[in-house]
Amino acid sequence: MRVRIVTINVQNTEGDPRRAGLLNQELRRLAPDLVALQEVVEGDGRRQLDELLEGTGLLGTHQATELAYAPPFADRYGGNAVATRWPHQVVEVLDLRLAGAGDVPWCTLAAKVALPDLGELLFISATASWRLDAEAVREQQALALADLDARHRTDLPTIIAGDFNAGPDASSIRFLTGRQSLGGRSVHYHDAWEVAGDGPGHTWSADNGNAAALLDQVVRQPGHRRRLDYVFTGSWHAHPKARCEIRTAGLAFDQPADGIWPSDHYGVVVDVEIDRDT
């Protein structure tokens, strides 16, 4: 069956309040089946996830409804969420505030999704530490992500999507795509953009008016552009009884409307074909 996956960092509630409407409008247009959302604000009377999903027909779960506590800075920078076309059950919420990443309120959500006539699929919405000098932390988070998948994976290939705050050449991404080991361990996932994307696929770019100020503050180099947002699919090694063929990969939320950018990140939209081996 054909499944459409979207990941988007919605940039919490910063900036122009009309951004939420633009994000919702694009989600309606894309009509995805699985959505990973990052920096979604939930609490103190604000239910941003409901605003984003209104009229999409998607079923959403925010980390705040699954946790008995609120991580520091979550009221300002939000948390992770998943949204699915079909019913899902969150099987684990993983708090990845490790040493050197205590300011990261975004927990990783693992949800099992009931695909019609195929069975359950594990869908993971992830975010890694954001600081430029935190790749050692991102390595630990990548290892924890692989362990999370191993605890809950099904016969159908796992799909992992989110904002990994690392370029394709970073050790955390190289680990996930089977190009290097970490701590004597190795795994393999397919990077959807690498399989089917066209061009560099930059999702954090000085061309984006919402990103320009932060880039000037944090990177302080002209014209900075990087690919930070990914969709990964589990490979044959972990799922010998099924397949997930990546058919298309493109950018989304990458154009302004009336001068308003939907977010400081561009999103990624991926179409896959999932089936069991006969």
C-alpha positions in Angstrom: 0.0 0.0 0.0 1.1 3.6 -0.7 1.8 5.6 2.5 2.8 9.3 2.6 5.1 10.5 5.4 5.7 14.1 6.5 8.0 15.5 9.1 8.0 19.2 10.1 9.5 21.2 12.9 6.8 23.8 13.5 9.0 26.3 15.4 6.7 26.3 18.5 4.7 29.6 18.7 7.4 32.1 17.7 6.7 34.9 15.3 3.7 35.6 13.3 0.6 33.9 14.7 -0.7 33.2 11.2 2.0 30.6 10.8 -0.2 27.9 12.4 -2.8 28.5 9.6 -0.2 28.1 6.9 1.1 24.9 8.5 -2.4 23.5 8.7 -3.2 24.5 5.1 -0.1 22.7 3.8 -0.9 19.6 5.9 -4.4 19.5 4.3 -2.9 19.9 0.8 -0.3 17.1 1.3 -2.8 14.7 2.9 -0.2 12.6 4.7 -0.8 9.3 6.4 2.0 9.5 9.0 3.3 12.9 10.4 6.2 13.6 12.8 5.9 17.0 14.4 8.5 18.8 16.5 8.4 21.8 18.8 4.6 21.6 19.2 3.4 23.7 22.2 0.9 22.0 24.5 -0.3 23.3 27.8 -1.4 26.4 29.7 -4.6 26.5 27.6 -2.7 26.2 24.2 -3.3 23.0 22.2 -1.2 23.7 19.1 -1.5 20.2 17.9 -5.3 20.5 17.5 -4.8 23.7 15.6 -2.3 22.1 13.2 -4.4 19.0 12.6 -7.8 20.7 12.3 -9.6 19.3 9.2 -6.9 16.9 8.2 -8.6 13.8 9.5 -5.4 12.8 11.3 -5.3 11.3 14.8 -2.7 13.1 16.9 -0.8 12.4 20.2 1.5 14.9 21.9 4.2 13.9 24.3 2.6 15.9 27.0 -0.4 13.6 27.2 1.9 10.6 27.7 4.2 12.0 30.3 3.6 12.5 34.0 5.9 15.5 34.0 6.8 18.4 31.8 10.5 18.7 30.8 12.1 22.1 31.4 11.6 24.6 28.6 8.6 22.6 27.1 6.3 25.5 27.8 8.5 27.7 25.5 9.9 25.2 22.9 7.2 22.6 22.9 7.5 18.9 22.4 7.2 16.1 19.9 3.9 14.7 18.5 2.8 12.0 16.0 -0.3 12.1 13.8 -1.6 9.2 11.8 -4.4 8.5 9.3 -5.2 5.2 11.1 -5.5 4.5 14.8 -2.2 4.3 16.7 -0.9 3.5 20.2 2.1 5.2 21.8 4.2 2.4 23.1 7.1 4.5 24.6 8.1 8.1 25.2 11.9 8.4 25.4 13.3 11.4 27.3 16.7 12.1 25.7 18.0 14.8 28.1 21.5 13.5 28.4 24.6 15.1 29.8 25.3 18.1 27.5 21.7 18.2 26.3 19.7 19.2 29.4 18.0 22.0 27.5 16.2 19.7 25.0 12.5 19.3 26.0 11.6 17.2 22.9 11.0 13.5 23.8 11.0 10.8 21.1 7.6 9.1 20.6 7.3 5.6 19.4 3.8 4.6 18.2 2.4 1.4 16.6 0.1 2.2 13.7 -2.5 -0.2 12.4 -2.2 -0.2 8.6 -5.2 -1.7 6.9 -4.7 -5.3 5.8 -1.0 -5.2 6.7 -0.8 -5.1 10.4 1.1 -2.9 12.8 4.0 -0.6 11.9 6.3 1.2 14.3 6.4 5.0 13.6 8.9 7.1 15.6 9.0 10.9 15.8 12.4 12.0 16.9 14.4 15.1 17.7 18.1 15.3 18.5 20.2 17.9 20.5 20.4 21.1 18.6 23.7 22.7 19.5 26.4 22.7 16.8 29.0 21.2 19.2 26.7 18.5 20.5 27.5 15.6 18.0 28.8 13.4 20.9 25.3 13.8 22.5 23.6 13.1 19.2 25.6 9.9 18.9 24.2 8.7 22.2 20.7 9.7 21.1 21.1 7.8 17.9 22.1 4.7 19.8 19.1 5.1 22.1 16.9 5.5 19.0 18.2 2.3 17.6 17.5 0.5 20.9 14.0 2.0 21.0 13.3 0.6 17.6 14.6 -2.8 18.6 12.3 -2.9 21.6 9.1 -2.3 19.7 9.7 -3.1 16.0 7.2 -5.2 14.0 7.5 -7.2 10.8 6.7 -4.1 8.8 9.7 -1.8 8.3 10.0 0.8 11.0 9.7 4.5 9.9 11.6 7.1 11.8 11.1 10.8 11.0 12.1 14.1 12.6 14.6 16.9 13.1 18.0 15.3 13.8 20.0 18.6 13.9 22.9 17.0 12.0 23.9 16.9 8.4 24.3 13.6 6.4 28.0 13.5 7.0 27.6 13.6 10.8 28.5 10.5 12.8 25.0 10.1 14.2 23.5 10.1 10.7 26.3 7.9 9.3 25.5 5.4 12.1 21.8 5.3 11.3 22.5 4.8 7.6 25.1 2.0 8.2 28.2 3.9 7.2 29.9 3.7 10.6 29.7 2.0 13.9 29.2 3.7 17.3 30.3 2.0 20.5 31.0 -1.2 18.7 27.5 -1.4 17.3 26.0 -0.8 13.9 22.5 -0.6 12.3 21.1 0.2 8.9 18.2 2.4 7.8 17.5 3.9 4.4 17.6 7.7 4.2 14.6 8.5 2.0 16.1 11.7 0.6 19.3 9.8 -0.5 17.1 7.2 -2.3 14.6 9.5 -4.0 15.3 13.1 -3.3 16.3 15.7 -6.0 19.1 18.2 -5.1 20.7 18.9 -1.7 17.5 18.9 0.2 18.5 21.6 2.6 15.8 22.1 5.4 17.6 24.7 7.5 18.5 27.6 5.2 19.4 31.3 5.1 16.9 31.5 2.3 14.2 31.1 4.9 13.3 34.4 6.5 12.3 32.7 9.8 15.7 30.9 10.0 17.9 33.8 9.1 18.0 35.5 12.6 18.9 32.2 14.4 21.5 31.3 11.8 23.1 34.7 12.3 23.1 34.2 16.0 24.3 30.6 16.1 26.2 29.9 12.9 27.5 33.4 12.1 28.5 32.4 8.5 26.9 33.8 5.4 24.5 31.7 3.3 24.4 28.7 5.6 22.3 25.8 4.4 22.1 22.2 5.7 19.9 19.1 5.6 18.7 18.5 9.2 15.3 16.8 8.7 15.0 13.2 7.7 12.7 10.2 7.0 14.4 6.8 7.6 13.0 3.4 6.8 14.0 0.1 8.3 15.9 -2.2 6.0 15.8 -5.9 5.1 18.3 -6.8 7.8 15.7 -6.0 10.5 12.5 -6.7 8.5 13.1 -9.8 6.2 9.4 -10.5 5.9 8.3 -7.1 4.4 9.5 -4.2 2.3 9.2 -0.4 2.3 10.1 1.0 -1.1 10.8 4.7 -1.2 9.2 6.2 -4.3 9.5 10.0 -3.9 11.1 12.5 -1.5 10.7 16.2 -1.6 10.6 19.4 0.4 7.4 20.9 1.9 6.6 24.1 3.9 9.4 25.6 1.9 7.6 28.7 0.4 6.3 31.8 2.1 2.7 33.1 1.7 2.2 36.8 1.7 5.8 37.1 3.1 5.1 34.7 6.0 7.2 31.6 6.3 5.4 28.6 7.8 8.4 27.7 10.0 12.2 28.1 10.4 12.6 24.6 9.0 11.4 23.2 5.7 9.6 19.9 6.0 10.2 16.6 4.1 7.4 14.6 2.4 8.1 11.0 1.3 5.9 8.5 -0.5 6.6 4.8 0.2 5.1 1.5 -0.9 4.8 -1.0 2.0 4.0 -4.6 1.5 4.6 -8.0 3.0 6.7 -10.6 1.1 4.6 -13.4 -0.2 
